[in-house]
C-alpha cells in the first residue's frame, strides 16, 4: 500500500464571467426590426413591393445586426446607453446602405 495522507482542500466555486452578449444580441435583433420600419415610414406602403423582390438581402442583415450588437456590447462592457446608441446607429446605417444601394440600382 502507498502512504497517502488525506488532505482537505477548500474548493471555491469559480466565478462566472458576466454575460455581455445577451444585451447586444437582443438590441441588435430589436433594432433590426425598427430599422425595417424606417422605409415604410418614409415611403409608405409602396416599400412592400420593393421588399417583396429584395427580401433575401434584407433578411441577411438580421444575423449581421445581432452579431454587431454582441460585438459592440462586449467592447463597451455592457453599458446600456452607449451600447444601444452605437448599435442603433450602425444597424440603421447598414440597413439604409443596402436599401439605398438597391433602390439606386
VENDANOR-V667342 format. One record per residue. N is the residue number from 1. RES is the residue in three letters. SS is DSSP state (H for helix, E for strand, - for the rest). PSI is psi in whole degrees, 0 to 359 (999 if undefined). OMEGA is omega as a letter, one per 30 degrees, with the letter a starting at -180 (none if undefined). Layout:
BEGIN
n->[N & N]
res->[RES & RES]
ss->[SS & SS]
psi->[PSI & PSI]
omega->[OMEGA & OMEGA]
END
This chain:
BEGIN
n->[1 & 2 & 3 & 4 & 5 & 6 & 7 & 8 & 9 & 10 & 11 & 12 & 13 & 14 & 15 & 16 & 17 & 18 & 19 & 20 & 21 & 22 & 23 & 24 & 25 & 26 & 27 & 28 & 29 & 30 & 31 & 32 & 33 & 34 & 35 & 36 & 37 & 38 & 39 & 40 & 41 & 42 & 43 & 44 & 45 & 46 & 47 & 48 & 49 & 50 & 51 & 52 & 53 & 54 & 55 & 56 & 57 & 58 & 59 & 60 & 61 & 62 & 63 & 64 & 65 & 66 & 67 & 68 & 69 & 70 & 71 & 72 & 73 & 74 & 75 & 76 & 77 & 78 & 79 & 80 & 81 & 82 & 83 & 84 & 85 & 86 & 87 & 88 & 89 & 90 & 91 & 92 & 93 & 94 & 95 & 96 & 97 & 98 & 99 & 100 & 101 & 102 & 103 & 104 & 105]
res->[UNK & UNK & UNK & UNK & UNK & UNK & UNK & UNK & UNK & UNK & UNK & UNK & UNK & UNK & UNK & UNK & UNK & UNK & UNK & UNK & UNK & UNK & UNK & UNK & UNK & UNK & UNK & UNK & UNK & UNK & UNK & UNK & UNK & UNK & UNK & UNK & UNK & UNK & UNK & UNK & UNK & UNK & UNK & UNK & UNK & UNK & UNK & UNK & UNK & UNK & UNK & UNK & UNK & UNK & UNK & UNK & UNK & UNK & UNK & UNK & UNK & UNK & UNK & UNK & UNK & UNK & UNK & UNK & UNK & UNK & UNK & UNK & UNK & UNK & UNK & UNK & UNK & UNK & UNK & UNK & UNK & UNK & UNK & UNK & UNK & UNK & UNK & UNK & UNK & UNK & UNK & UNK & UNK & UNK & UNK & UNK & UNK & UNK & UNK & UNK & UNK & UNK & UNK & UNK & UNK]
ss->[- & - & - & - & - & - & - & - & - & - & - & - & - & - & - & - & - & - & - & - & H & H & H & H & H & H & H & H & H & H & H & H & H & H & H & H & H & H & H & H & H & H & H & H & H & H & H & H & H & H & H & H & H & H & H & H & H & H & H & H & H & H & H & H & H & H & H & H & H & H & H & H & H & H & H & - & - & - & - & H & H & H & H & H & H & H & H & H & H & H & H & H & H & H & H & H & H & H & H & H & H & H & H & - & -]
psi->[151 & 153 & 106 & 126 & 117 & 130 & 147 & 128 & 139 & 97 & 119 & 136 & 145 & 142 & 138 & 144 & 144 & 146 & 98 & 339 & 336 & 314 & 318 & 319 & 316 & 318 & 322 & 320 & 314 & 319 & 335 & 314 & 327 & 324 & 331 & 334 & 338 & 312 & 327 & 324 & 319 & 319 & 353 & 201 & 347 & 342 & 331 & 321 & 325 & 317 & 340 & 323 & 341 & 17 & 329 & 327 & 322 & 329 & 329 & 341 & 346 & 307 & 330 & 320 & 319 & 315 & 322 & 320 & 321 & 315 & 317 & 321 & 321 & 319 & 328 & 8 & 47 & 30 & 125 & 304 & 311 & 325 & 314 & 321 & 311 & 320 & 317 & 320 & 317 & 321 & 317 & 321 & 316 & 316 & 315 & 325 & 316 & 319 & 315 & 325 & 316 & 325 & 338 & 0 & 999]
omega->[l & l & a & l & l & l & l & l & l & a & l & l & l & l & l & l & l & a & l & a & a & l & l & l & l & a & l & l & a & a & l & a & l & l & l & a & a & l & l & l & a & a & l & a & l & l & a & l & l & a & l & a & a & a & l & l & l & l & l & l & a & l & l & l & l & a & l & l & l & a & a & l & l & a & a & l & l & l & a & a & l & l & l & a & a & l & l & l & a & l & l & l & l & a & a & l & l & a & a & l & a & a & l & a & none]
END
